[in-house]
Amino acid sequence: MDREFAILRESLLVTGYDYMCPECLMLLKNVPAIGSHCRDKGDDTHRGLGLTKRKDFPEFLQCYQKAVGWNVLLKLKDGRGRNTFAPLFLVNEVLLWKIFVESKAQEPNA
């Protein structure tokens, strides 16, 4: 996992991409790219990650938790549409959860 993160970190420096899919770790350039990526993948987790309506947040959260591998507690920003979900796709946010989960898995009592 450390090697993957090192590659991602270097990729970020070169590309300047700000977003990342928590399911497949694909780098995404902007907010519209998040929706396109989730639609194009077509599996259930990506479909759930592509939801943008506030009423769909429980399903989105379930898919996000599956993607990062942890039962994270999340809150939506105020507003409408994709922009309320977008901060959860920021590279720093996704990597934070992935590194946290990896460190928990390596603990002796995990």
TITORDREN-737200 format. One record per atom (N, C-alpha, C): x, y, z; residue in three letters. Coordinates in steps of 0.02 Angstrom, whole numbers, plus 50000, padded with zeros to 5 digits. Each point is the difference from the previous one (the first is absolute). Layout:
% TITORDREN-737200
XYZALA...
***
This chain:
% TITORDREN-737200
500414994150000MET499595005950000MET500445006350000MET500574999950035ASP500445005850001ASP500245001849929ASP500154995049961ARG500225001249931ARG499455003449960ARG499384997650008GLU499435003049964GLU499925007450019GLU500065001550064PHE499925006950022PHE500585004449974PHE500604997249998ALA500575003849973ALA499885001749926ALA499754995249963ILE499855001149929ILE499455005349993ILE499484999550041LEU499465004949997LEU500255007050018LEU500415000450050ARG500275006550021ARG500395003249943ARG500424996149967GLU500395002649944GLU499545002049942GLU499494996049988SER499525001649947SER499655006650014SER499835001150062LEU499675006350019LEU500445006049986LEU500624999450015LEU500465005549988LEU500055001749926LEU499974994949958VAL500065001049928VAL499345002549970VAL499444997050019THR499365001449967THR499635005950030THR500065001150065GLY499625005250032GLY499274998250011GLY499834993649994TYR499314997950011TYR499845000650074TYR499385002250014ASP499805001250070ASP499554994650029ASP499704995849958TYR499514995250023TYR500224992949985TYR499714995350038MET500174993049993MET499394995750015MET499924994849962CYS499464995250014CYS500224995650059CYS499614999750054PRO500194995950057PRO499964992549986PRO499654998149948GLU499934992949984GLU500614997549961GLU500185003349946CYS500544997549957CYS500625004450000CYS500005005450038LEU500565004750008LEU500205003449935LEU499535000549954MET500145003749938MET499995007550015MET500505003549974LEU500035007350009LEU499515003349953LEU499665005150025LEU499485003549962LEU500155007550002LEU499925003249943LYS500205007049992LYS499545005050035LYS499344998849996ASN499545005050026ASN499354996750022ASN499545004150025VAL499374997450027VAL499594996349947VAL499915002749939PRO499624996349949PRO500324993249984PRO500654999550005ALA500344993749985ALA499824994550050ALA499825002050061ILE499794995150051ILE499384996449976ILE499495003949980GLY499384997149977GLY500094995849938GLY500395002349953SER500134996249938SER500344993450016SER500495000250042HIS500374994050019HIS499534994950032HIS499605002350047CYS499544995450035CYS499494997049953CYS499755003949953ARG499524997449951ARG500334995049953ARG500605001649978ASP500354995749952ASP500184993250028ASP500184999750064LYS500204993650031LYS499424995150004LYS499425002450021GLY499404995949997GLY499894994850055GLY500504998650043ASP499874995150053ASP499615003450057ASP499744996050045ASP499575002750053ASP500345005250044ASP500634998950018THR500345004750043THR500105006749964THR500244999849938HIS500085006249963HIS499325003449988HIS499494996149987ARG499345003049990ARG499795003850062ARG500104997050058GLY499835003350063GLY500435006150013GLY500644999749982LEU500445005850008LEU499805005749953LEU499644998349947GLY499795005149952GLY499355003550018GLY499694998050055LEU499375003250021LEU500145007150023LEU499545004549984THR500115007150018THR499425003250037THR499474996550010LYS499425003150035LYS500064998750075LYS499805005050038ARG500044999550073ARG499624993950026ARG499444998549968LYS499594994350023LYS500374993449989LYS500494999949955ASP500394994049986ASP500624999350044ASP500105004750047PHE500614999950039PHE500104993550038PHE499494996950030PRO500124993750036PRO500304994649954PRO499754999549938GLU500284995049953GLU500705002049979GLU500115006549988PHE500675002449983PHE500484998350056PHE499815001450062LEU500434998850058LEU500184992650005LEU499524995749989GLN500144992850002GLN500524998049948GLN499945002749940CYS500484998649947CYS500685003150015CYS500015005950028TYR500635003350019TYR500364996050053TYR499624997750050GLN500304995950053GLN500304993649972GLN499654996949954LYS500254993949968LYS500645001649961LYS500015005549965ALA500575001849959ALA500635001550041ALA499925003550057VAL500585001650041VAL500174994450049VAL499534995450010GLY500144994350044GLY499905001450074GLY499605005050015TRP499905002050070TRP499325003250008TRP499684999050057ASN499345003050013ASN500085007350022ASN500215004149954VAL500115007050014VAL499345003650012VAL500025005050042LEU499425004350010LEU500125006449960LEU499555001549956LEU500085005749956LEU499405004650004LEU500125006249983LYS499465004949999LYS500065003849934LYS499435001449970LEU499995003849938LEU500105007450013LEU500325003449953LYS500035007350003LYS499315002749981LYS499875006250017ASP499385003249979ASP500035001149925ASP499434999849969GLY499975001249928GLY499634994449964GLY500065000249934ARG499644995149959ARG500484996649952ARG499804994049980GLY500354996549947GLY500694997650018GLY500394998749948ARG500664996950007ARG500475003950046ARG499945006550002ASN500475004050040ASN499954998350075ASN499434997650024THR499954998250070THR500374993550014THR500074995749950PHE500344993650008PHE500745000549982PHE500195004849959ALA500675000549972ALA500565000050052ALA499935003450057PRO500565000050048PRO500204992950023PRO499534995449997LEU500154993150021LEU500434996449949LEU500085002949940PHE500414997249947PHE500685003449995PHE500135005050041LEU500655003349998LEU500554994950015LEU500545000549964VAL500544995150007VAL500214999350073VAL500095005550035ASN500224999750070ASN499514996050042ASN499365001049989GLU499484996550038GLU500024992549988GLU500024998149937VAL500014992949982VAL500634996650027VAL500575003149989LEU500634997050023LEU500034999650076LEU499725005050034LEU499984999850072LEU499644993750024LEU499424998549971TRP499634994050020TRP500364993749980TRP500294999849941LYS500354994049977LYS500614998650045LYS500375005150018ILE500584999150044ILE499784997950069ILE499465003050026PHE499734998350065PHE499804992750002PHE499634997849950VAL499764993049998VAL500604995349996VAL500495001749959GLU500604995849994GLU500374999550067GLU500055005550036SER500354999950064SER499614995950051SER499345000449998LYS499584996050046LYS500084992549985LYS500054998249936ALA500064993049981ALA500674997150023ALA500505004250008GLN500664997650021GLN500104999950075GLN499515002550038GLU500054999950073GLU499954992850024GLU500354998250054PRO500004993150024PRO499314997350019PRO499565004350025ASN499334997750021ASN499485000849946ASN500205001849939ALA499525001249946ALA499714993549975ALA
***
